[in-house]
Amino acid sequence: MDEYQTCTDEELIVRLRAGENVISDYLMEKYKDLVRRRANAMYLIGGEKDDLIQEGMIGLFKAVRDYQPDRKTSFQTFAGLCIERQIYSAIQGSNRQKHLPLNTYVSLSAEEEENTMGEQWAENPEAIVIDRENVRILEEEIKKLLSPLENTVLSYYLDGYNYVQIGEILGKSPKSMDNALQRIRTKIRNYRESRKKYTK
C-alpha cells in the first residue's frame, strides 16, 4: 500500500470506484486516528469512549462509501463531517430524544473546519452547528475551570492517550490520572448544567 501514500485521497477514491477495493481498507486505516480524536473530543454522559470510536468508524466507512471526487469539499473534511454526524447520532440515541439540546453536547475539538462543513451540517434539519467562536469561548471557559494538572491531563486525553499512558508520561499513578479525568468530566457536567439553568 506504499504506492497509495503518493496519491491524494480524491485520486484514491476514483481508483476505489474503478474497482481497487483494497483502497477502502487503506483509507479506513489512514483516518482511524481522526476517528479517535473526534471521539475523544466528545463527551457522552453515561457512554464509553470505545462506543463513540465504533460509531466514528461507521461514519468513516460511510464517508469512504459515499464521497464523490467531484465535490469541492476535500475527502478529509467530508470524512470529519460523517464521523461527527455518526457520533452525534449516537449521542442523540443514547438520550432517547428526537432533538438533543446544545447544552447536552460538549465538543472540545480544537481543529479548524472548512466553511463547507457548516453548510453540509445545515442540510440535516436535526443537526446543530456549533460555530468556531462559540467553541473557542467554551474551551476557554473550561480551561478556567480546570487546574493546571487537569488541563494537562485533558490535553493528553484529547490527543488519544488513556489514563495509564498519561500517568506514565507525567510520572503519576494510573489511579490518580483516572481520578483526574473523572474530576474533569464532573466539572464539565456541572458547568453545562449551570449554563442550562442560566439560559432558561
One Martini backbone bead per residue (centre of mass of N, CA, C, O) as a GRO file, in nm:
protein
  200
    1MET     BB    1   0.048   0.068   0.002
    2ASP     BB    2   0.270   0.283  -0.063
    3GLU     BB    3   0.154   0.404  -0.331
    4TYR     BB    4  -0.082   0.570  -0.186
    5GLN     BB    5   0.091   0.805  -0.049
    6THR     BB    6   0.115   0.971  -0.339
    7CYS     BB    7  -0.189   1.009  -0.312
    8THR     BB    8  -0.478   1.132  -0.315
    9ASP     BB    9  -0.782   1.080  -0.193
   10GLU     BB   10  -0.935   1.143  -0.453
   11GLU     BB   11  -0.777   0.944  -0.631
   12LEU     BB   12  -0.849   0.692  -0.465
   13ILE     BB   13  -1.153   0.702  -0.507
   14VAL     BB   14  -1.147   0.659  -0.808
   15ARG     BB   15  -1.008   0.378  -0.788
   16LEU     BB   16  -1.224   0.249  -0.612
   17ARG     BB   17  -1.457   0.283  -0.822
   18ALA     BB   18  -1.280   0.097  -1.033
   19GLY     BB   19  -1.200  -0.165  -0.811
   20GLU     BB   20  -0.996  -0.088  -0.565
   21ASN     BB   21  -1.084  -0.217  -0.267
   22VAL     BB   22  -0.826  -0.182  -0.081
   23ILE     BB   23  -0.854   0.127  -0.036
   24SER     BB   24  -1.056   0.117   0.192
   25ASP     BB   25  -0.858   0.008   0.406
   26TYR     BB   26  -0.656   0.239   0.389
   27LEU     BB   27  -0.850   0.473   0.476
   28MET     BB   28  -0.932   0.353   0.747
   29GLU     BB   29  -0.644   0.356   0.863
   30LYS     BB   30  -0.566   0.656   0.814
   31TYR     BB   31  -0.847   0.769   0.986
   32LYS     BB   32  -0.856   0.651   1.284
   33ASP     BB   33  -0.734   0.894   1.438
   34LEU     BB   34  -0.964   1.086   1.378
   35VAL     BB   35  -1.174   0.928   1.530
   36ARG     BB   36  -1.041   0.946   1.808
   37ARG     BB   37  -1.042   1.254   1.831
   38ARG     BB   38  -1.349   1.292   1.807
   39ALA     BB   39  -1.423   1.112   2.046
   40ASN     BB   40  -1.251   1.271   2.259
   41ALA     BB   41  -1.420   1.550   2.193
   42MET     BB   42  -1.657   1.372   2.317
   43TYR     BB   43  -1.918   1.374   2.557
   44LEU     BB   44  -2.082   1.086   2.695
   45ILE     BB   45  -2.321   1.041   2.904
   46GLY     BB   46  -2.277   0.710   3.002
   47GLY     BB   47  -2.051   0.649   2.815
   48GLU     BB   48  -1.813   0.518   2.579
   49LYS     BB   49  -1.541   0.558   2.392
   50ASP     BB   50  -1.562   0.297   2.224
   51ASP     BB   51  -1.841   0.361   2.112
   52LEU     BB   52  -1.759   0.619   1.960
   53ILE     BB   53  -1.547   0.489   1.781
   54GLN     BB   54  -1.736   0.295   1.640
   55GLU     BB   55  -1.915   0.514   1.520
   56GLY     BB   56  -1.686   0.660   1.368
   57MET     BB   57  -1.619   0.420   1.178
   58ILE     BB   58  -1.890   0.426   1.040
   59GLY     BB   59  -1.861   0.711   0.930
   60LEU     BB   60  -1.607   0.651   0.762
   61PHE     BB   61  -1.732   0.438   0.581
   62LYS     BB   62  -1.943   0.632   0.459
   63ALA     BB   63  -1.739   0.822   0.332
   64VAL     BB   64  -1.608   0.618   0.141
   65ARG     BB   65  -1.879   0.541   0.001
   66ASP     BB   66  -2.001   0.858  -0.065
   67TYR     BB   67  -1.782   0.998  -0.196
   68GLN     BB   68  -1.726   1.269  -0.427
   69PRO     BB   69  -1.465   1.380  -0.627
   70ASP     BB   70  -1.633   1.650  -0.736
   71ARG     BB   71  -1.603   1.788  -0.489
   72LYS     BB   72  -1.503   2.071  -0.311
   73THR     BB   73  -1.469   1.890  -0.088
   74SER     BB   74  -1.277   1.722   0.098
   75PHE     BB   75  -1.236   1.418   0.228
   76GLN     BB   76  -1.152   1.498   0.513
   77THR     BB   77  -1.398   1.679   0.568
   78PHE     BB   78  -1.615   1.469   0.506
   79ALA     BB   79  -1.523   1.266   0.719
   80GLY     BB   80  -1.559   1.448   0.964
   81LEU     BB   81  -1.862   1.480   0.926
   82CYS     BB   82  -1.946   1.180   0.939
   83ILE     BB   83  -1.829   1.121   1.215
   84GLU     BB   84  -1.987   1.336   1.376
   85ARG     BB   85  -2.270   1.249   1.291
   86GLN     BB   86  -2.258   0.961   1.408
   87ILE     BB   87  -2.197   1.041   1.699
   88TYR     BB   88  -2.438   1.229   1.736
   89SER     BB   89  -2.651   1.007   1.694
   90ALA     BB   90  -2.566   0.847   1.945
   91ILE     BB   91  -2.633   1.070   2.144
   92GLN     BB   92  -2.927   1.089   2.078
   93GLY     BB   93  -3.000   0.791   2.139
   94SER     BB   94  -2.902   0.786   2.440
   95ASN     BB   95  -3.132   1.016   2.514
   96ARG     BB   96  -3.407   0.967   2.376
   97GLN     BB   97  -3.416   1.197   2.148
   98LYS     BB   98  -3.499   1.390   1.880
   99HIS     BB   99  -3.371   1.642   2.033
  100LEU     BB  100  -3.059   1.785   2.108
  101PRO     BB  101  -2.933   1.987   2.313
  102LEU     BB  102  -2.659   2.177   2.324
  103ASN     BB  103  -2.602   2.133   2.651
  104THR     BB  104  -2.544   1.800   2.597
  105TYR     BB  105  -2.301   1.905   2.415
  106VAL     BB  106  -1.941   1.853   2.398
  107SER     BB  107  -1.683   2.030   2.236
  108LEU     BB  108  -1.301   1.995   2.220
  109SER     BB  109  -1.222   2.077   1.944
  110ALA     BB  110  -0.935   2.246   1.773
  111GLU     BB  111  -1.020   2.209   1.493
  112GLU     BB  112  -1.034   2.315   1.174
  113GLU     BB  113  -1.294   2.417   0.957
  114GLU     BB  114  -1.471   2.432   0.688
  115ASN     BB  115  -1.741   2.599   0.567
  116THR     BB  116  -1.873   2.343   0.438
  117MET     BB  117  -1.948   2.201   0.695
  118GLY     BB  118  -2.186   2.381   0.777
  119GLU     BB  119  -2.348   2.343   0.518
  120GLN     BB  120  -2.390   2.033   0.555
  121TRP     BB  121  -2.528   2.038   0.825
  122ALA     BB  122  -2.779   2.207   0.718
  123GLU     BB  123  -2.907   1.963   0.560
  124ASN     BB  124  -2.972   1.881   0.857
  125PRO     BB  125  -3.236   1.959   1.065
  126GLU     BB  126  -3.098   1.804   1.333
  127ALA     BB  127  -2.858   1.975   1.319
  128ILE     BB  128  -2.588   2.121   1.510
  129VAL     BB  129  -2.422   2.427   1.501
  130ILE     BB  130  -2.087   2.498   1.603
  131ASP     BB  131  -1.920   2.760   1.620
  132ARG     BB  132  -1.600   2.865   1.660
  133GLU     BB  133  -1.648   3.081   1.876
  134ASN     BB  134  -1.801   2.904   2.079
  135VAL     BB  135  -1.579   2.697   2.114
  136ARG     BB  136  -1.361   2.887   2.216
  137ILE     BB  137  -1.512   2.986   2.466
  138LEU     BB  138  -1.557   2.710   2.594
  139GLU     BB  139  -1.260   2.633   2.623
  140GLU     BB  140  -1.184   2.872   2.809
  141GLU     BB  141  -1.380   2.802   3.040
  142ILE     BB  142  -1.268   2.521   3.099
  143LYS     BB  143  -0.979   2.603   3.167
  144LYS     BB  144  -1.065   2.768   3.422
  145LEU     BB  145  -1.181   2.516   3.583
  146LEU     BB  146  -0.901   2.398   3.564
  147SER     BB  147  -0.628   2.270   3.646
  148PRO     BB  148  -0.316   2.231   3.534
  149LEU     BB  149  -0.329   1.924   3.542
  150GLU     BB  150  -0.605   1.887   3.404
  151ASN     BB  151  -0.525   2.023   3.139
  152THR     BB  152  -0.303   1.821   3.070
  153VAL     BB  153  -0.474   1.567   3.073
  154LEU     BB  154  -0.677   1.659   2.859
  155SER     BB  155  -0.478   1.695   2.628
  156TYR     BB  156  -0.391   1.398   2.614
  157TYR     BB  157  -0.672   1.275   2.580
  158LEU     BB  158  -0.737   1.426   2.306
  159ASP     BB  159  -0.477   1.271   2.174
  160GLY     BB  160  -0.540   0.947   2.281
  161TYR     BB  161  -0.479   0.903   2.571
  162ASN     BB  162  -0.469   0.718   2.843
  163TYR     BB  163  -0.438   0.702   3.184
  164VAL     BB  164  -0.184   0.529   3.179
  165GLN     BB  165  -0.015   0.696   2.977
  166ILE     BB  166  -0.031   0.962   3.130
  167GLY     BB  167   0.110   0.860   3.384
  168GLU     BB  168   0.380   0.797   3.246
  169ILE     BB  169   0.440   1.085   3.146
  170LEU     BB  170   0.387   1.230   3.448
  171GLY     BB  171   0.450   1.034   3.695
  172LYS     BB  172   0.177   0.884   3.754
  173SER     BB  173  -0.083   0.728   3.860
  174PRO     BB  174  -0.350   0.581   3.719
  175LYS     BB  175  -0.553   0.660   3.939
  176SER     BB  176  -0.500   0.968   3.935
  177MET     BB  177  -0.583   1.000   3.634
  178ASP     BB  178  -0.867   0.891   3.658
  179ASN     BB  179  -0.957   1.103   3.865
  180ALA     BB  180  -0.904   1.349   3.686
  181LEU     BB  181  -1.110   1.274   3.465
  182GLN     BB  182  -1.354   1.277   3.656
  183ARG     BB  183  -1.329   1.574   3.737
  184ILE     BB  184  -1.355   1.691   3.458
  185ARG     BB  185  -1.634   1.578   3.393
  186THR     BB  186  -1.780   1.708   3.633
  187LYS     BB  187  -1.717   2.005   3.565
  188ILE     BB  188  -1.857   2.001   3.288
  189ARG     BB  189  -2.135   1.924   3.385
  190ASN     BB  190  -2.176   2.162   3.580
  191TYR     BB  191  -2.139   2.381   3.368
  192ARG     BB  192  -2.371   2.294   3.187
  193GLU     BB  193  -2.594   2.324   3.401
  194SER     BB  194  -2.551   2.625   3.457
  195ARG     BB  195  -2.616   2.716   3.168
  196LYS     BB  196  -2.897   2.601   3.154
  197LYS     BB  197  -3.017   2.777   3.384
  198TYR     BB  198  -2.930   3.058   3.266
  199THR     BB  199  -3.100   3.018   2.981
  200LYS     BB  200  -3.404   3.001   3.106
   0.00000   0.00000   0.00000
